[in-house]
Amino acid sequence: MFAAPHRIILPELLDDAPPEEARKSLQDLVRINRWFGGYSTLRKIFGEFVQRSDSFSVLDVGAASGDMGAILRRIYPRAFVTSLDYRTDHLAAAADPRVIADAFRLPFRERSFDFVFSSLFLHHFSDERVVELLSSFRSAARVAVTAIDLDRGPLAYHFVPATNWLFRWHPLTLNDAPISVAASFKKEELVGLANRAGLTRARARTYQPWARIALVAPV
């Protein structure tokens, strides 16, 4: 049984996978976002701030295939989304504009975007590094820093291995999914890290049964 009172961070195979294998695993992540709470959580986050007809800018950090940005553009036709990732091959399917860069050294001036957003990204890093990232995001955002990540718990931990018979997940996904959950957060932990990053108005909500945490931090 999975019982982790604190985060356990281990390397994930996707981070160093060859491009073709990475592409297949990223397709799994798109399926997970579509069917199991990623897109619905995204709608709830941005629905707090903007209307369908609004024009606004978003920096999607760790965007990978860019599927979350694509959903934002579909819901908000006037949204301008910039996808950022450190791997060129991860961004191959993302729409322009695309930026290859280090998330810890964002190549933008302060207050360059209305929103700085990340999805299933923060759990890859230690608490100290998450604070660094969120502080950098705060500097780049005019309206809010937002993030979606996983709620650490047994349901999320066992979900991908238990459903492999049905969904035929890629081996990288089978390996990495439990590792991601073990490295993820409880909502109080994520709010605490945001506060340490200077996001003193941060709040988080957990969406079940999808085990998603939505962090919203007005700046």
N, C-alpha and C positions, 0 to 999 in steps of 0.2 A: 504493500500500500504506500501511496505517496503522502508524506507528511513532512513539510519543510517549513519550519518557523521563520526561516530567513532565506535570502536569495542564494542560489548556487550557480555560479557562472562558469560554464565550460565552453570550449570552442565548438562552433557549428560547421559542418562540412560545406554548407553553401558558400561560406565566406571565401573559400579558396577553390571552389569547384571549377572544372573546365567549363567554357561558355555553353556548350550544348547541354551538359548535365544541369548547369545552373538554370538554363531556360526552362527545362522541364519541371524543375522544382518550383520556380517562380510561377509557372502555370498553375501548380497546385495551390499556391498562396492566393492567386486570383480566385480560384474556386472557393477556397475557405472564406475569403472576404465577401464573395457574392452570396454564398449560401448560409454562412454561419456568423453573421453579425457585424462584419467589417463595414459594409456599405450603409446599413441601417444606423450604426453608431455614428458614422460620418455625417449623415443627414441630421441627426439630432444635435451634434455639436454646432454645425454651421447654421442650423435653423435658429439658434439663440441669437445670432448676430446679424444675419442678412436675409433679405427677401429675394425671391427668384429674379426680379428685374434689376437687382443691385449690381454695380460694377465694383470689383475689389480684386486685390492681388494676393496670391498665396505662394509661399515657398514650401515645397514638399521635400523634406530632408530624408534621405534614405529611400528615395522614391522607387527604386528598383524598376519594375515593369511599367510603372506609372498608372496603374489601374485606379488608384484612389483619386488621382488628379483627373482622370478621364470621367469618373463619376461626378466629380465636382463640376466639370464643364457641362456635363449633361443636365445636371440639376439647375446650374446657374450659368446660362449661356454667355453672360458678360464677365465671368470670372477669368482672370489671367493667372494661370498656374505655371510656375517654373519648377521643373523636376531636377533634383540634385542627388547625385550618388557618386561614390568614389570609384565604381567600376563601370567602364564603358559598356561592357557586354550586358550588364544588368539593365542599363538604360536603353538598350537597343529597340525595345518595343514602345518606349514612352514617346509622347508627342513633344514637339518643340514648344517652348525653349527648354533645352536640356543643358545642365552644367555638370561637368566632372570636377569634383572638388572634395576636400576634406571637410567634414561637418564641424570639426573643431576649429577650422580656420575659414569661416564663411567669407567668400570674396565679394562682399557687398558692404555698402555704407550702412550706418545706423539708420533704422526706421525705413528700410528699403521696401518692405512689404506690409500689407495690412495684417496678414496672418502668417505665422511660421508654424508649420504642421509636420508631424511625423507619425508614421503608423508601423507598429511592430518593430521599432527601431531602438528605443531606449534600453530595452532589456539586454542588449548585447554588451552593455558597459557597466563598470563598477559604479557604486553610488557616487564616488567622487567625480568620476567622468560624466555621469548623468547631470550632476550639478553644473559642471563646465558647459555641457551642451545646452542646458536650459538657460544658462546665463547668456550664452552667445545668441540663442534664439530670441531672448528678451530684447537684446540690443537691436536685432534686425526687424522687430515687429512694431507696428504702429498701434494695432488694436488688441491682439491677443496671441498668446502661444497656446497651441492646442496639440494634443497627442492622443493616440489610441494605442493601448498595449493590452497585455494579457493579465487576467486575474489569476494569481498563483493558487492552484488547488487541484484536487484529485481528478475532477471531471475533465478539466482541460488537459491535464497531464496524460490521461489515458485515452483521450478521444481519438487521435489519429491512429495509433496502433490498433485500437479496438474496432475501428471502422474500415480498416484496410481491405477486408474481404468485400466491402461494398464499393469503395471509391478507388481502389487500386492506386494508392499514393505512390509517388516516386520514392525510391530508397533514400534519397537525401532528405525528403520530407519526413519519412518514417524515423530517421535518425534524429533530425533536428527539432521536430515538434516538441517532444518531451523535454529536451534540453532548454528550449525557449521558455517553456512554462516554468521550469525550475528556476530560471534566471529572472522571471518576471516579478510583479509587484502585488502588494495589497494596496488598496487605494490610499490608506493613511500614509504608507511609505512614500508613494509617489508625490502626494501633496507636501510631505515633509521635505523631500528633495527639491521641489519647486520653490518652497519657501526659502530654502538655503540659497537658491539661485537668484533671490531677489523678487520672485513672483509671489508677493505677499497676499494677493487676492486669489490665489489658485484654489480650485476645488476639483473634486473628482467624483465620478459616479460609476458604479459597476452595473453592467447590463448582463443579466442572466436570461436564458441558460447558456449564452454564448461566451461567458467568461471574458468579457471585454471591459477594460477600464477606459473611460474617457476623461482626460485631463483638460480643463479649461482654465486659462490663466490670463485674465485681462491685464494689460500693461498700463 
